Amino acid sequence: MKKKQVLVACGAGIATSTVVNGAIEEMAKEHDIKVDLVQIKIAEVESYVDTADLLVTTAMTKKEYPFPVINARSFLTGIGVEETKQKILEELKK
């Protein structure tokens, strides 16, 4: 399976994306999925349009991208985290 480039974005590319980044890294290891995690600011997504396979973000985005976008605000609220993880895992397995 090809290594997937996963963009992990939040407003500043520091705090919340670090939490989400760790969770995705853990899931990928558990399921033996190769991922290239790129932690960025939401404003930087555009520069990865040609290479990314998935965007997981805690920031608001109304923009359309040529890859799936998963809202990960549940990692901040603690509500629905397992559902979000499941969505991420499904995309990683494609």
N, CA, C and O atoms as a GROMACS GRO file, in nm:
protein
  376
    1MET      N    1   0.083  -0.119   0.000
    1MET     CA    2   0.000   0.000   0.000
    1MET      C    3   0.088   0.126   0.000
    1MET      O    4   0.187   0.134   0.073
    2LYS      N    5   0.051   0.221  -0.083
    2LYS     CA    6   0.125   0.348  -0.094
    2LYS      C    7   0.114   0.427   0.037
    2LYS      O    8   0.010   0.427   0.102
    3LYS      N    9   0.221   0.493   0.072
    3LYS     CA   10   0.221   0.578   0.191
    3LYS      C   11   0.128   0.697   0.165
    3LYS      O   12   0.140   0.764   0.063
    4LYS      N   13   0.036   0.723   0.258
    4LYS     CA   14  -0.059   0.832   0.242
    4LYS      C   15  -0.007   0.958   0.308
    4LYS      O   16   0.045   0.954   0.420
    5GLN      N   17  -0.020   1.070   0.237
    5GLN     CA   18   0.016   1.198   0.298
    5GLN      C   19  -0.109   1.255   0.365
    5GLN      O   20  -0.209   1.284   0.299
    6VAL      N   21  -0.100   1.270   0.496
    6VAL     CA   22  -0.212   1.321   0.574
    6VAL      C   23  -0.174   1.458   0.630
    6VAL      O   24  -0.076   1.472   0.703
    7LEU      N   25  -0.253   1.558   0.593
    7LEU     CA   26  -0.233   1.692   0.647
    7LEU      C   27  -0.311   1.702   0.777
    7LEU      O   28  -0.429   1.668   0.782
    8VAL      N   29  -0.246   1.748   0.881
    8VAL     CA   30  -0.311   1.769   1.009
    8VAL      C   31  -0.302   1.918   1.036
    8VAL      O   32  -0.194   1.971   1.063
    9ALA      N   33  -0.416   1.986   1.029
    9ALA     CA   34  -0.413   2.132   1.036
    9ALA      C   35  -0.503   2.188   1.146
    9ALA      O   36  -0.611   2.137   1.174
   10CYS      N   37  -0.451   2.294   1.207
   10CYS     CA   38  -0.532   2.374   1.299
   10CYS      C   39  -0.503   2.519   1.267
   10CYS      O   40  -0.430   2.548   1.172
   11GLY      N   41  -0.558   2.610   1.344
   11GLY     CA   42  -0.539   2.752   1.316
   11GLY      C   43  -0.394   2.794   1.310
   11GLY      O   44  -0.353   2.863   1.217
   12ALA      N   45  -0.314   2.753   1.409
   12ALA     CA   46  -0.174   2.795   1.416
   12ALA      C   47  -0.075   2.685   1.378
   12ALA      O   48   0.044   2.712   1.363
   13GLY      N   49  -0.124   2.561   1.363
   13GLY     CA   50  -0.034   2.450   1.328
   13GLY      C   51   0.050   2.402   1.445
   13GLY      O   52   0.153   2.339   1.425
   14ILE      N   53   0.006   2.433   1.568
   14ILE     CA   54   0.086   2.395   1.685
   14ILE      C   55   0.007   2.308   1.782
   14ILE      O   56   0.030   2.187   1.789
   15ALA      N   57  -0.084   2.366   1.856
   15ALA     CA   58  -0.146   2.298   1.970
   15ALA      C   59  -0.238   2.182   1.935
   15ALA      O   60  -0.202   2.066   1.954
   16THR      N   61  -0.356   2.212   1.883
   16THR     CA   62  -0.452   2.105   1.862
   16THR      C   63  -0.408   2.007   1.754
   16THR      O   64  -0.441   1.888   1.761
   17SER      N   65  -0.335   2.054   1.655
   17SER     CA   66  -0.291   1.962   1.551
   17SER      C   67  -0.191   1.861   1.608
   17SER      O   68  -0.179   1.750   1.556
   18THR      N   69  -0.119   1.898   1.712
   18THR     CA   70  -0.025   1.805   1.777
   18THR      C   71  -0.102   1.688   1.839
   18THR      O   72  -0.058   1.573   1.830
   19VAL      N   73  -0.214   1.717   1.903
   19VAL     CA   74  -0.297   1.613   1.964
   19VAL      C   75  -0.351   1.518   1.858
   19VAL      O   76  -0.343   1.396   1.872
   20VAL      N   77  -0.406   1.574   1.752
   20VAL     CA   78  -0.463   1.494   1.643
   20VAL      C   79  -0.353   1.415   1.572
   20VAL      O   80  -0.372   1.298   1.538
   21ASN      N   81  -0.240   1.478   1.551
   21ASN     CA   82  -0.126   1.414   1.486
   21ASN      C   83  -0.086   1.287   1.562
   21ASN      O   84  -0.065   1.182   1.502
   22GLY      N   85  -0.077   1.298   1.693
   22GLY     CA   86  -0.041   1.183   1.777
   22GLY      C   87  -0.142   1.070   1.766
   22GLY      O   88  -0.104   0.953   1.760
   23ALA      N   89  -0.270   1.105   1.763
   23ALA     CA   90  -0.375   1.005   1.754
   23ALA      C   91  -0.369   0.931   1.620
   23ALA      O   92  -0.385   0.809   1.616
   24ILE      N   93  -0.346   1.004   1.512
   24ILE     CA   94  -0.338   0.942   1.379
   24ILE      C   95  -0.213   0.852   1.372
   24ILE      O   96  -0.219   0.742   1.318
   25GLU      N   97  -0.104   0.900   1.426
   25GLU     CA   98   0.020   0.822   1.426
   25GLU      C   99  -0.001   0.689   1.498
   25GLU      O  100   0.043   0.584   1.452
   26GLU      N  101  -0.069   0.695   1.611
   26GLU     CA  102  -0.098   0.574   1.690
   26GLU      C  103  -0.188   0.478   1.611
   26GLU      O  104  -0.161   0.358   1.608
   27MET      N  105  -0.293   0.530   1.549
   27MET     CA  106  -0.384   0.446   1.470
   27MET      C  107  -0.312   0.380   1.353
   27MET      O  108  -0.332   0.262   1.325
   28ALA      N  109  -0.228   0.457   1.286
   28ALA     CA  110  -0.154   0.404   1.171
   28ALA      C  111  -0.064   0.289   1.214
   28ALA      O  112  -0.056   0.187   1.145
   29LYS      N  113   0.004   0.304   1.326
   29LYS     CA  114   0.091   0.198   1.378
   29LYS      C  115   0.010   0.074   1.412
   29LYS      O  116   0.048  -0.038   1.375
   30GLU      N  117  -0.101   0.092   1.483
   30GLU     CA  118  -0.187  -0.019   1.523
   30GLU      C  119  -0.236  -0.101   1.404
   30GLU      O  120  -0.248  -0.223   1.413
   31HIS      N  121  -0.263  -0.033   1.294
   31HIS     CA  122  -0.320  -0.099   1.176
   31HIS      C  123  -0.218  -0.119   1.064
   31HIS      O  124  -0.254  -0.155   0.952
   32ASP      N  125  -0.093  -0.096   1.096
   32ASP     CA  126   0.017  -0.115   1.001
   32ASP      C  127  -0.007  -0.040   0.869
   32ASP      O  128   0.007  -0.096   0.760
   33ILE      N  129  -0.044   0.088   0.883
   33ILE     CA  130  -0.067   0.174   0.768
   33ILE      C  131   0.045   0.276   0.763
   33ILE      O  132   0.077   0.340   0.863
   34LYS      N  133   0.106   0.291   0.646
   34LYS     CA  134   0.215   0.387   0.631
   34LYS      C  135   0.159   0.525   0.600
   34LYS      O  136   0.086   0.544   0.503
   35VAL      N  137   0.194   0.621   0.685
   35VAL     CA  138   0.147   0.758   0.665
   35VAL      C  139   0.263   0.857   0.674
   35VAL      O  140   0.361   0.837   0.746
   36ASP      N  141   0.246   0.963   0.599
   36ASP     CA  142   0.338   1.076   0.606
   36ASP      C  143   0.255   1.190   0.665
   36ASP      O  144   0.177   1.253   0.594
   37LEU      N  145   0.272   1.216   0.795
   37LEU     CA  146   0.194   1.318   0.862
   37LEU      C  147   0.262   1.454   0.847
   37LEU      O  148   0.381   1.469   0.874
   38VAL      N  149   0.184   1.552   0.804
   38VAL     CA  150   0.236   1.687   0.786
   38VAL      C  151   0.151   1.781   0.870
   38VAL      O  152   0.034   1.805   0.840
   39GLN      N  153   0.211   1.834   0.974
   39GLN     CA  154   0.140   1.923   1.066
   39GLN      C  155   0.155   2.067   1.017
   39GLN      O  156   0.267   2.118   1.005
   40ILE      N  157   0.041   2.132   0.988
   40ILE     CA  158   0.044   2.265   0.926
   40ILE      C  159  -0.064   2.357   0.982
   40ILE      O  160  -0.152   2.315   1.057
   41LYS      N  161  -0.054   2.484   0.941
   41LYS     CA  162  -0.162   2.580   0.967
   41LYS      C  163  -0.266   2.558   0.858
   41LYS      O  164  -0.232   2.518   0.747
   42ILE      N  165  -0.392   2.584   0.890
   42ILE     CA  166  -0.497   2.565   0.790
   42ILE      C  167  -0.470   2.651   0.665
   42ILE      O  168  -0.508   2.611   0.555
   43ALA      N  169  -0.406   2.765   0.682
   43ALA     CA  170  -0.376   2.853   0.569
   43ALA      C  171  -0.273   2.793   0.472
   43ALA      O  172  -0.260   2.840   0.359
   44GLU      N  173  -0.202   2.688   0.515
   44GLU     CA  174  -0.099   2.627   0.431
   44GLU      C  175  -0.149   2.509   0.348
   44GLU      O  176  -0.073   2.454   0.267
   45VAL      N  177  -0.273   2.469   0.366
   45VAL     CA  178  -0.326   2.351   0.296
   45VAL      C  179  -0.310   2.362   0.145
   45VAL      O  180  -0.275   2.265   0.078
   46GLU      N  181  -0.335   2.480   0.093
   46GLU     CA  182  -0.330   2.502  -0.052
   46GLU      C  183  -0.199   2.456  -0.115
   46GLU      O  184  -0.199   2.407  -0.228
   47SER      N  185  -0.089   2.469  -0.044
   47SER     CA  186   0.041   2.431  -0.102
   47SER      C  187   0.062   2.279  -0.107
   47SER      O  188   0.163   2.232  -0.159
   48TYR      N  189  -0.033   2.202  -0.053
   48TYR     CA  190  -0.022   2.055  -0.055
   48TYR      C  191  -0.129   1.989  -0.142
   48TYR      O  192  -0.144   1.867  -0.142
   49VAL      N  193  -0.204   2.071  -0.215
   49VAL     CA  194  -0.316   2.020  -0.296
   49VAL      C  195  -0.275   1.909  -0.390
   49VAL      O  196  -0.352   1.815  -0.412
   50ASP      N  197  -0.156   1.916  -0.446
   50ASP     CA  198  -0.113   1.816  -0.544
   50ASP      C  199  -0.058   1.688  -0.482
   50ASP      O  200  -0.041   1.588  -0.552
   51THR      N  201  -0.029   1.688  -0.352
   51THR     CA  202   0.035   1.571  -0.292
   51THR      C  203  -0.045   1.505  -0.180
   51THR      O  204  -0.023   1.387  -0.151
   52ALA      N  205  -0.137   1.577  -0.118
   52ALA     CA  206  -0.209   1.523  -0.002
   52ALA      C  207  -0.316   1.421  -0.040
   52ALA      O  208  -0.376   1.428  -0.148
   53ASP      N  209  -0.338   1.326   0.052
   53ASP     CA  210  -0.443   1.226   0.034
   53ASP      C  211  -0.561   1.252   0.127
   53ASP      O  212  -0.672   1.203   0.104
   54LEU      N  213  -0.537   1.329   0.233
   54LEU     CA  214  -0.639   1.350   0.335
   54LEU      C  215  -0.605   1.473   0.417
   54LEU      O  216  -0.488   1.500   0.443
   55LEU      N  217  -0.708   1.548   0.457
   55LEU     CA  218  -0.691   1.661   0.548
   55LEU      C  219  -0.774   1.634   0.673
   55LEU      O  220  -0.895   1.611   0.665
   56VAL      N  221  -0.708   1.637   0.788
   56VAL     CA  222  -0.777   1.624   0.916
   56VAL      C  223  -0.754   1.756   0.987
   56VAL      O  224  -0.640   1.795   1.011
   57THR      N  225  -0.863   1.826   1.020
   57THR     CA  226  -0.847   1.961   1.074
   57THR      C  227  -0.938   1.991   1.192
   57THR      O  228  -1.051   1.942   1.199
   58THR      N  229  -0.887   2.072   1.283
   58THR     CA  230  -0.970   2.121   1.394
   58THR      C  231  -1.016   2.263   1.364
   58THR      O  232  -1.092   2.322   1.441
   59ALA      N  233  -0.971   2.319   1.253
   59ALA     CA  234  -1.010   2.455   1.213
   59ALA      C  235  -1.131   2.450   1.119
   59ALA      O  236  -1.163   2.345   1.063
   60MET      N  237  -1.195   2.561   1.104
   60MET     CA  238  -1.309   2.571   1.012
   60MET      C  239  -1.255   2.587   0.870
   60MET      O  240  -1.164   2.666   0.846
   61THR      N  241  -1.313   2.513   0.778
   61THR     CA  242  -1.278   2.532   0.637
   61THR      C  243  -1.401   2.512   0.551
   61THR      O  244  -1.473   2.414   0.565
   62LYS      N  245  -1.424   2.607   0.462
   62LYS     CA  246  -1.538   2.596   0.371
   62LYS      C  247  -1.489   2.566   0.230
   62LYS      O  248  -1.568   2.547   0.138
   63LYS      N  249  -1.359   2.562   0.215
   63LYS     CA  250  -1.297   2.541   0.084
   63LYS      C  251  -1.310   2.395   0.041
   63LYS      O  252  -1.309   2.304   0.123
   64GLU      N  253  -1.321   2.375  -0.089
   64GLU     CA  254  -1.325   2.240  -0.145
   64GLU      C  255  -1.183   2.199  -0.183
   64GLU      O  256  -1.108   2.279  -0.240
   65TYR      N  257  -1.147   2.075  -0.152
   65TYR     CA  258  -1.016   2.023  -0.189
   65TYR      C  259  -1.034   1.893  -0.266
   65TYR      O  260  -1.139   1.829  -0.257
   66PRO      N  261  -0.932   1.852  -0.343
   66PRO     CA  262  -0.944   1.730  -0.423
   66PRO      C  263  -0.920   1.603  -0.340
   66PRO      O  264  -0.896   1.496  -0.397
   67PHE      N  265  -0.925   1.615  -0.209
   67PHE     CA  266  -0.907   1.500  -0.120
   67PHE      C  267  -1.007   1.515  -0.006
   67PHE      O  268  -1.057   1.624   0.018
   68PRO      N  269  -1.037   1.405   0.065
   68PRO     CA  270  -1.134   1.412   0.175
   68PRO      C  271  -1.085   1.505   0.287
   68PRO      O  272  -0.966   1.516   0.315
   69VAL      N  273  -1.182   1.570   0.350
   69VAL     CA  274  -1.154   1.658   0.465
   69VAL      C  275  -1.234   1.605   0.584
   69VAL      O  276  -1.356   1.590   0.576
   70ILE      N  277  -1.165   1.575   0.693
   70ILE     CA  278  -1.232   1.526   0.812
   70ILE      C  279  -1.219   1.630   0.923
   70ILE      O  280  -1.110   1.675   0.957
   71ASN      N  281  -1.335   1.667   0.977
   71ASN     CA  282  -1.339   1.763   1.086
   71ASN      C  283  -1.302   1.690   1.216
   71ASN      O  284  -1.368   1.593   1.253
   72ALA      N  285  -1.198   1.737   1.283
   72ALA     CA  286  -1.150   1.670   1.404
   72ALA      C  287  -1.170   1.754   1.530
   72ALA      O  288  -1.095   1.740   1.627
   73ARG      N  289  -1.270   1.843   1.528
   73ARG     CA  290  -1.294   1.924   1.647
   73ARG      C  291  -1.336   1.839   1.766
   73ARG      O  292  -1.328   1.884   1.880
   74SER      N  293  -1.378   1.716   1.741
   74SER     CA  294  -1.415   1.626   1.850
   74SER      C  295  -1.296   1.601   1.943
   74SER      O  296  -1.315   1.572   2.061
   75PHE      N  297  -1.175   1.612   1.891
   75PHE     CA  298  -1.056   1.594   1.974
   75PHE      C  299  -1.044   1.707   2.077
   75PHE      O  300  -0.980   1.690   2.181
   76LEU      N  301  -1.105   1.820   2.048
   76LEU     CA  302  -1.103   1.933   2.141
   76LEU      C  303  -1.214   1.921   2.245
   76LEU      O  304  -1.193   1.951   2.362
   77THR      N  305  -1.330   1.876   2.200
   77THR     CA  306  -1.446   1.869   2.290
   77THR      C  307  -1.452   1.738   2.367
   77THR      O  308  -1.510   1.730   2.475
   78GLY      N  309  -1.390   1.634   2.310
   78GLY     CA  310  -1.397   1.502   2.373
   78GLY      C  311  -1.524   1.427   2.336
   78GLY      O  312  -1.543   1.312   2.376
   79ILE      N  313  -1.612   1.491   2.260
   79ILE     CA  314  -1.739   1.430   2.220
   79ILE      C  315  -1.728   1.378   2.077
   79ILE      O  316  -1.702   1.455   1.985
   80GLY      N  317  -1.747   1.248   2.060
   80GLY     CA  318  -1.743   1.189   1.926
   80GLY      C  319  -1.604   1.155   1.875
   80GLY      O  320  -1.585   1.138   1.754
   81VAL      N  321  -1.507   1.146   1.964
   81VAL     CA  322  -1.369   1.118   1.924
   81VAL      C  323  -1.358   0.983   1.853
   81VAL      O  324  -1.289   0.973   1.751
   82GLU      N  325  -1.424   0.882   1.906
   82GLU     CA  326  -1.415   0.748   1.845
   82GLU      C  327  -1.472   0.747   1.703
   82GLU      O  328  -1.418   0.681   1.615
   83GLU      N  329  -1.582   0.819   1.681
   83GLU     CA  330  -1.642   0.828   1.547
   83GLU      C  331  -1.544   0.895   1.451
   83GLU      O  332  -1.528   0.851   1.337
   84THR      N  333  -1.481   1.002   1.497
   84THR     CA  334  -1.385   1.073   1.413
   84THR      C  335  -1.267   0.983   1.381
   84THR      O  336  -1.222   0.979   1.266
   85LYS      N  337  -1.217   0.911   1.480
   85LYS     CA  338  -1.105   0.819   1.458
   85LYS      C  339  -1.143   0.714   1.354
   85LYS      O  340  -1.062   0.678   1.269
   86GLN      N  341  -1.267   0.665   1.362
   86GLN     CA  342  -1.315   0.564   1.268
   86GLN      C  343  -1.316   0.618   1.126
   86GLN      O  344  -1.277   0.549   1.032
   87LYS      N  345  -1.362   0.744   1.109
   87LYS     CA  346  -1.365   0.807   0.976
   87LYS      C  347  -1.223   0.818   0.921
   87LYS      O  348  -1.198   0.790   0.804
   88ILE      N  349  -1.130   0.860   1.007
   88ILE     CA  350  -0.991   0.876   0.965
   88ILE      C  351  -0.935   0.741   0.922
   88ILE      O  352  -0.871   0.730   0.817
   89LEU      N  353  -0.960   0.639   1.003
   89LEU     CA  354  -0.911   0.505   0.974
   89LEU      C  355  -0.966   0.453   0.842
   89LEU      O  356  -0.894   0.391   0.763
   90GLU      N  357  -1.094   0.477   0.817
   90GLU     CA  358  -1.156   0.432   0.690
   90GLU      C  359  -1.085   0.497   0.571
   90GLU      O  360  -1.058   0.430   0.471
   91GLU      N  361  -1.054   0.625   0.582
   91GLU     CA  362  -0.985   0.694   0.472
   91GLU      C  363  -0.842   0.641   0.456
   91GLU      O  364  -0.794   0.625   0.343
   92LEU      N  365  -0.776   0.614   0.565
   92LEU     CA  366  -0.638   0.564   0.558
   92LEU      C  367  -0.632   0.426   0.493
   92LEU      O  368  -0.533   0.392   0.428
   93LYS      N  369  -0.736   0.347   0.511
   93LYS     CA  370  -0.738   0.211   0.458
   93LYS      C  371  -0.775   0.205   0.310
   93LYS      O  372  -0.759   0.100   0.247
   94LYS      N  373  -0.822   0.314   0.253
   94LYS     CA  374  -0.863   0.315   0.112
   94LYS      C  375  -0.743   0.304   0.020
   94LYS      O  376  -0.758   0.304  -0.102
   0.00000   0.00000   0.00000
